[in-house]
Each structure stands twice: as C-alpha cells, then as structure tokens.
Amino acid sequence: MATLRQWVDGARPRTLPAAISPVLVGSGFAALAGSFIPVRAMLALVVALGLQVGVNYANDYSDGIKGTDRVRVGPVRLVGQGLAKPAAVRTAAWAAMAIAMVSGLILVAATTAWWLLAVGAACVVAAWLYTGGPRPYGYLGLGEVFVFVFFGIVPVLGTMYVQAQQVTAGAVCAAIAVGLLTCNVLVANNLRDIPTDAPAGKRTLAVRLGDRRTRQLYAGFVLAAAVATLAMAALSDWWLLLGLLGLLPAVRPIGMLRSGVTGPGLIPVLKQSGMVVLAYGAWLTVILAVLAATG
C-alpha cells in the first residue's frame, strides 16, 4: 500500500509549475485588457492543476500496466514499482480530471461560451490517450505536440478568454512561448528515460532524435520562446521585451545538458525546467500587471 508521500510523489509535483504558469500569463493578459476576474482565474487554475495531476497519474497507470516502468530512474512510479494497485491509480487519475471537468463546467456556464465544452473534452481525451489506449501517441513521439497545445496554447488563451471574452495577438505569442518552455519539461524527462524507453518500445521524440539532438532541441525551444517573446512585445507593448529576463533561469539547465549529464544527473534538469516555466510566467505576469495598472 502506497504511503501518502508516495501518492504525492506519484502526482509529480515538479511538473505542476507547468500548469500554474499559463494561467498566470492568461490572467495577466486579461488584466491588460481590463478584464481580470479573480474567481474565474482561480477556477482556470483548478482546471489546469487537475488536468496536470490527472495526466501524471494516467501516465503512471498506463506505463505501469504496459511494463514500461519496470526499470525506473527518477520520480516514483506507483504501478511500475508495485506501490499501488493499477485500479487505484486509474481512479486517482479520473478523480483529478473530474475536478478539472467540474471546474471547467462552472467556467463555461459563467461565460455561456458552450463551445468551450468541446475544448475541455479534447483536453481530457488527449490526457488519457497520451500513454493510454491501443495506440498511445506518447509512444509515437507526439508527446511534445500534446504538451505544446494543451499545456501552452489552450490554458493561456483559455484563461484569457474566460475573463476577457477575447484573445489578442500578444497573448497568442505568449502562449507559444509558454508552450515551448513547457515542452522542455517533457524533453528533459524523456532524455533521462531514453535508456529504458527504447527497449520498452516507447518511441518518444527523444528516442527518435537520440541523446545529442535531444539536448540541442531543449536549447532550441528556449531560443524559439525568446523569438516568441520578441513578437509578443512587437504586437502588444514594447515593455514586454523585459519578459526576456524571465528566460535567464534556462541558462543553468542548458549548461548542464551541454556538460553531458545522464541518468540521475538529469533529475535536477527536470526540476529546473519546471521552474523555468514558472519563472517566465510569473515574471511576465508581473510586467503585464504593472502595464495594466499604469495604462
């Protein structure tokens, strides 16, 4: 029987900044549009966190029953390490996603934008099929696409829309930057798991690219996020160029990757990748809040 600490570890708290950052940024752009609504922002945060925890437990369950996690380097795996029964982890996954769905339904009702139900349903289906179902797309090298769309584009723009009833070009650029940085959390995770994923038939993008090019991809995503930040400033407000300072924390994990760390040595890179997403989102939100207050 898994302990409470093991259940918490199984939820992979190091990935949660990737759920918080897009909600912060979306709320910042809503404030810039003069439409920040705290209650809706909090509901959007519950949706994002619920989906993040849900997909983490779903990944644990699906990988566990497939035998992918028999040999594991990194965070605890409840099913793969025999700490919890698969049914219990599956229930935890759906419970987290149910919390997200209820919060999302409240948001949809508040905005009367019923088409958002389809977006929410797509998020839940994508979360489950990442490593679940007969042909999990996470095993096909498409995990980064899922992360970019559903933990970057959708939460940033969705959070802005449910408050401001609009989406701006600047917010789209910010969503792209957040999505790219969030992808690096998965890139770092899958780089660490190349030695175990490849024999298990899990053909992640990291497995397909190989170790060296995956490390280059990480730096490339940070560079692309910088370009998106430049575009955001050009399309919204030039003061948002200060958002580039939020990318400075990425220097350390990039340096570690260039040094060639492997195995357990990549665990700090995963943690720092999550903090890069949070630092960028929090700093950008501060800038947006100042612009909203002074504009």
N, C-alpha and C positions, 0 to 999 in steps of 0.2 A: 504494500500500500504506500503510495507516494505521500510524502510529508507536504505540509503547506508550503514550505520553502521550495520544494521541488516543483510544485504546481506553479508557483510564481516564476521560477526559473524557466519552466516549460512554456510560459507565455512570452518569453524572450523580451524582457523589459528594455534591453539595449536597442531594440528596434522601435520602441514607442515614440522617440523623438520624430521619427519619420511620419507619424500620424499627427503630432502636435503642430509641426512647422507649417504645413499647408493651411491649416485652419487659422493660424496666426496671420499668415500672409493674406489670405482671403478676407479676413476681418479687417486688416489694415487697409486694403483697397476699398472695402465697404465704407470705412471711416473717411477715406479720401473723397468718396462720392457723397459724403454727408449722410450716410445711412447705417451707421453701426448700431446693431441691436444685440445687446449682451446675451439675452436669453437664447436667441437663435444661434449665436456664436457658440454658446455652451452646448447646445443640442448638436451642432455640427461636430464639435469636439468629441462628444459621446459616440456619434456615428463613426468617426474616424478611428477612435481607440477601439471600439467594439469590433470593427472590421479587421483591424491590425491583430488584435489578440485572437480573433476567430480564425484568421488565415494561418496564424502561427500554430494554433492547436490542430487545425485541419492538416497542415503540413506534417506535423508530428505524427498524427494518426495515419495518414496515407503512406508516408515514407516508412513508418513502423511496420505496417501490415505487409508492405512490399519487401521488407528486409533490407531497405537501403541503409538504415542506420545501425546495423549490427556492429560495425566498427565506426566509432564516432570520435572526432576531435572537435572540442568546442562545447557550447551550452548543452545542458541536459536534454535528453530526449526521453519522454515518458514511456512511449510504447517501445521504441527500439531498444531501450535499456531494461525493459521489463519492470518499470517502476509503477505503471498503472495499466489497467486493462484497456484495450483499444476502445471498447464501447464507452468507457468513462471519458476518455479524451475526445472522442467524437461528440459526446453530449456537451462537453465543455466548449467545443468549437461552435456548435449550433446555439448554445446559450449566449455566448458572446455576440454572435451575429444576430441573434434575436433582439438583444438590447439595442444593437445598431439599427435594426429594422424598425423597432418601435419608435426610437428617437427620430429616425428619418421620416416615418409616417406623420409624426407630430409636426415636423418642419414642413412637409408637403401640405398638410391641412392648413397650416398657418399662412402659407404663401398662395394656396389654391393653384399651384403650378403642378397639376396632377401628372404631367408628363415626366416629372422627376421620379415617379414610381418606377418607370422603366429603367432609369439610370441606376436607381437603388437595386433593382432586381439584377441588373447586369453586374453590379459590384459583388453581390452575394454569389452569383453563379461563377464569376471569374475567380473569386476567392476559393471556392470549393474545388474547381477543376484545375487549379494551379498544380497540385500534385495528386488530385483525386480523379476518379472516373477511369474509363478504359484507356484513354489516351491523354494523360496529363500534359498540358503544354509546357509546364516547368521542366519536363524531361526532354523537351524538344528544342530547348534553347530560346524559348519565348518568354521567360520569366521577367526579363527586363522590360519588355513591352507592357506586360501587365502592371508592373510597378510604376512605370512612367505614366500610364494612363490613369490608373485607379488610385495611386498614392501621390500623384503630382497634379495632372491636369484636372481631374474630376473634383478632388477636395478643395483645391484653391478656388477654382471658378464656381463650384457649387456653393462654397461658403459665402463668396461674394454675392452670388445671385439670390440666395435665400434672404439676404439682408437688404441688398440694394436694388433687386429686381433688374439688374443689368450686369453686363460683363464688358470690361474695357480692354483695349489692345494692350495696355501696360500690364494688366492683370494676366493676360494670356502669356506674355513673355515671362512674367514672374513664375507662372505655373510651370512653364517649360524648364526654368532654372531649378525650381524645387524638385520637379520630376527627375531631372538628370542627377541631381545630388542624391536623391533617394535611391536611384538605381545603383549608386555606388555602395550602398549598404548590402545589396544583393551581390554585387560584383565581388566585394571583399569576402562575403560568406562563401560564395561558390568557388572562389580562388582557393580558399583554405580546403574546400572539400573535393577538389579535383582528384586526389589520390583514391578517395573512397567512392565518389560518384561514378567515375568512368567504369570501374569493374562491375558496378551495380546496374549499368545500363542507363544511368541518368545523364543524358546528353545536354547538360546545361550549356549556356553560351561560353562559360569559362572552359568547359571540357572541349568544346568545339574550337575555341581560339587557341587554347594552350596557355601555359603559365605566363610566358613573356608578353604575349599580345594582350592578355587579360590585364596585366599590370599597366600596360600602355592605355588600355581602354579606360581605366579608372582616371588617369590623368586627363584623358581626352574629354571625359564627361565634365570634369571640373572646368576645363577650358571652354567647353560649349556653354556651361552655366554662366561663365563670365561674359561671353558674347550675348547671351540672352539678357543679362543684366544691362549691358550697354543698350540693347534695343529697347528694353523697358524704360530706361531713362529718356531715350530719344522720343518715345511715343507718349510718355506721361509727364515726367518732371526731371530736369537735369540734376536736381539734388539727389535723385535716386542712384546716381553714379557712386554715391557713398556706400551703396549696397555691396560694391566690390570688396570692401573691407571685411564683409561677412564671410568671404571665401578664404581669408588668411588661415583659419584653422585647418584648411585642407593641406597646407604645406607639410605638416608633420606626417600624416598617413601616406602622402605621396612619397616623401623621403624614405619612409620605412619600406614601402613597396619597392622602391628603386634599390634599396640595400639588399633585397633578395630574401627577406624573412619568409619562412614557410611554417606549415603546421601550426602548433600552438602560438608561435610568434605572430600569427596573423589575427589572433583574437583581439589584441588591442587595436588593430586597424579597423576591425568591425565596430568596436565601441566608439572609436574616434569618428568613424564615418557617420554614425548616428548623430554624434554631437556636432559635426559639420552642418548637417541638415538643420538641426535646431538652432545653431548659432546664426546661420544665414537667415533663417526665417524670423528669428527673434529680432535680430539687428534691422532687417528690412522693415519689420513691423514698427519698430521704434521710429524709424525715419518717416514712415507713412503716417504714424500718429502725430508726429511733430508737424508735418506738412498739413494734415487735416486741421490741427489746432490753430495754425498760423495762416491758413489760406482763406 
